[in-house]
Amino acid sequence: MKLKKIFTTAATLIFYLSGIFAQSNGADAKSEKDFRRICENLSKVKVVRGDFELSQYAAKNGRTVNSLGKYTISASDGMIWFTKKPVESVMAITKNYIIQENKGRQRKMDGTKNPTFAHMANAISSLFTGNYEEIEKNFIVKCGPVKDAGLEWGITLTPENQTIASYIKTIKVNVLNKPDVCHILMIMMETVSGDRSDYQLSKQVLTDTLNSHEAKYFEK
């Protein structure tokens, strides 16, 4: 995978997580209130673990590659993707660096020197702390209920920052937003070249702390 693609995909997933949303300048007051309520609920989750299924479509050759595994998102640290199939690997993403682990070999990359990664990481990090004003500088979003009596919400994220917009065309996110639980169900990212990544997230477990295996990827 090319370095630019690694940085940009990783930055998008920091989110992962975690809700990379911004309010559209033209949205009505109710939509803005709903959006900020979802952001606040997402920011309350300290650690979430679950399963993922990823479908990656390459526009250049028309091929689709599917993979699956487990993930961990820590609001204060970042996220880890433990891919199990078709090939075992690990990708850990923080605001400042990316770790790739494959066949026992580990590679650590500085993300602060990549403009696209830096912009995305800063916006998403702001979401963790409920600072949605910072996110609004970079994105425009359409937000509304999808189904289940308003418990599932769909958000379409369009980059307003030109550095991000040079690579990412749009991001779509579905969020489960119940009174007692809030987490992401689906993330779809499309690049300006037509490549597409679709993450389906399931079997989420919410907790307060990382285990020792997860924590080692976030050691300074």
C-alpha positions as a printed Julia matrix, in Angstrom:
220×3 Matrix{Float64}:
   0.0     0.0     0.0
   1.38    3.43   -0.95
   2.46    5.63    1.95
  -0.04    8.42    1.12
  -2.88    5.91    1.06
  -1.79    4.42    4.4
  -1.68    7.84    6.06
  -5.01    9.0     4.63
  -6.89    5.78    5.33
  -5.44    5.65    8.83
  -6.42    9.23    9.54
  -9.94    8.56    8.39
 -10.19    5.56   10.69
  -9.01    7.31   13.81
 -12.36    7.54   14.11
 -13.21    6.11   13.38
 -13.94    6.42   14.77
 -15.34    7.63   17.26
 -17.46    9.85   15.16
 -15.88   12.14   12.63
 -18.75   14.5    12.12
 -19.29   18.17   11.37
 -22.45   20.21   11.12
 -23.58   21.62    7.79
 -23.68   25.43    7.76
 -27.13   25.3     6.22
 -28.65   22.8     8.64
 -31.7    23.74   10.68
 -31.61   24.15   14.45
 -33.13   20.72   15.19
 -30.63   18.91   12.96
 -27.76   20.75   14.63
 -29.08   19.86   18.08
 -29.43   16.18   17.13
 -25.95   16.12   15.65
 -24.32   17.64   18.73
 -26.21   15.25   20.99
 -24.8    12.29   19.05
 -21.29   13.76   19.24
 -21.6    14.21   22.98
 -22.84   10.63   23.42
 -19.98    9.21   21.33
 -17.42   11.17   23.3
 -18.57    9.49   26.55
 -17.34    6.06   25.41
 -13.81    5.42   26.75
 -13.02    2.09   25.05
 -15.01    0.02   22.57
 -14.11   -3.42   21.14
 -15.81   -5.4    18.42
 -15.64   -7.27   15.13
 -15.23   -5.71   11.7
 -15.75   -6.74    8.11
 -14.01   -4.63    5.47
 -14.73   -4.48    1.74
 -12.19   -2.51   -0.32
 -12.98   -1.64   -3.94
 -10.21   -0.46   -6.3
 -11.56    1.65   -9.17
  -8.42    1.17  -11.27
  -8.91   -2.57  -11.79
 -12.48   -3.07  -10.56
 -11.42   -5.58   -7.91
 -12.86   -5.96   -4.42
 -10.89   -7.39   -1.49
 -12.68   -8.53    1.66
 -11.14   -8.9     5.11
 -12.29   -9.35    8.7
 -11.02   -9.21   12.24
 -11.37   -7.32   15.5
 -10.89   -3.7    16.46
 -10.34   -1.58   19.57
 -11.0     2.16   19.86
  -9.73    4.16   22.83
 -10.97    7.75   23.01
  -7.78    8.95   24.7
  -5.29    6.88   22.68
  -6.45    5.92   19.19
  -7.5     2.7    17.53
  -6.2    -0.75   16.61
  -7.32   -3.03   13.76
  -6.46   -6.71   14.27
  -7.01   -8.24   10.82
  -7.47  -12.03   10.94
  -8.36  -12.9     7.33
  -7.2   -13.18    4.6
  -3.79  -12.29    6.12
  -3.08  -11.59    9.78
  -1.83   -8.07   10.49
  -2.18   -5.21   12.95
  -2.58   -1.47   12.36
  -2.49    0.9    15.34
  -3.36    4.55   14.76
  -2.85    7.52   17.06
  -2.89   11.28   16.54
   0.87   11.29   15.94
   1.9     7.95   14.48
   0.85    4.71   12.77
   2.14    1.24   13.58
   1.91   -1.58   11.02
   2.67   -5.14   12.12
   2.91   -8.02    9.66
   4.59  -11.43    9.96
   6.3   -10.42   13.18
   7.77   -7.25   11.72
   6.71   -3.84   12.99
   6.92   -0.49   11.21
   6.25    2.84   12.95
   5.51    5.92   10.82
   5.35    9.57   11.86
   1.96   10.93   10.83
   2.56   14.54   11.85
   4.58   15.27    8.7
   1.7    14.27    6.39
  -0.73   17.23    5.94
  -3.78   15.1     5.17
  -3.2    12.86    8.16
  -2.54   15.85   10.43
  -5.79   17.61    9.48
  -7.9    14.47    9.85
  -6.25   13.41   13.1
  -6.74   16.84   14.64
 -10.43   16.92   13.72
 -11.12   13.44   15.01
  -9.14   13.98   18.19
 -11.32   17.02   18.83
 -14.41   14.85   18.59
 -13.15   12.65   21.44
 -13.24   15.66   23.75
 -16.53   17.0    22.42
 -14.83   19.91   20.6
 -17.1    19.8    17.55
 -16.36   23.47   16.78
 -12.87   22.41   15.67
 -14.34   19.71   13.42
 -16.7    22.21   11.78
 -13.68   23.98   10.31
 -12.92   20.97    8.1
 -16.2    19.26    7.16
 -19.78   19.74    6.06
 -22.25   17.02    7.12
 -25.8    15.95    6.47
 -27.29   14.17    9.47
 -30.63   12.43    9.96
 -32.38    9.31   11.33
 -32.11    6.15    9.22
 -34.47    3.65   10.86
 -35.52    2.04   14.15
 -37.54    5.02   15.35
 -34.55    7.35   15.22
 -32.15    5.05   17.07
 -29.89    4.67   14.02
 -28.55    7.85   12.44
 -26.84    8.38    9.1
 -24.19   11.04    8.57
 -22.66   12.05    5.24
 -19.35   13.84    5.68
 -17.94   16.04    2.9
 -14.46   17.58    3.34
 -14.37   21.36    3.29
 -10.65   21.54    3.97
  -8.86   21.49    0.61
  -6.02   19.27    1.81
  -8.46   16.56    2.85
 -10.68   17.13   -0.2
  -7.72   16.45   -2.5
  -7.98   12.77   -1.57
 -11.31   12.07    0.13
 -14.59   12.59   -1.7
 -17.06   11.57    0.98
 -17.47    9.57    4.17
 -20.74    8.0     5.29
 -21.28    6.82    8.85
 -24.19    5.07   10.56
 -24.43    5.39   14.34
 -26.56    3.53   16.89
 -27.7     6.19   19.35
 -29.7     4.72   22.25
 -30.15    6.42   25.63
 -27.79    3.91   27.25
 -25.36    3.15   24.41
 -23.86    4.95   21.41
 -21.43    3.52   18.87
 -20.66    3.34   15.14
 -22.23    0.6    13.02
 -20.86    1.38    9.56
 -18.23    3.56    7.89
 -17.91    4.04    4.13
 -15.13    6.15    2.63
 -14.86    7.05   -1.07
 -11.77    8.74   -2.53
 -11.69   11.2    -5.43
 -10.23    8.43   -7.61
 -13.27    6.21   -7.0
 -11.7     3.76   -4.53
 -14.08    2.76   -1.74
 -13.68    1.21    1.72
 -16.74   -0.12    3.56
 -16.46   -1.12    7.24
 -19.25   -3.03    8.97
 -18.82   -3.03   12.77
 -20.57   -5.48   15.1
 -20.52   -7.22   18.52
 -19.45   -4.02   20.29
 -18.43   -4.17   23.94
 -17.99   -0.91   25.86
 -15.48   -0.67   28.72
 -13.29    1.8    30.6
  -9.75    0.45   30.1
  -7.43   -1.19   27.58
  -5.98   -4.63   28.25
  -2.2    -5.08   28.38
  -1.98   -6.37   24.8
  -3.8    -3.32   23.44
  -1.95   -0.83   25.66
   1.47   -1.75   24.29
   0.57   -0.22   20.91
   0.0     3.14   22.57
   3.17    3.27   24.63
   5.04    6.53   24.09
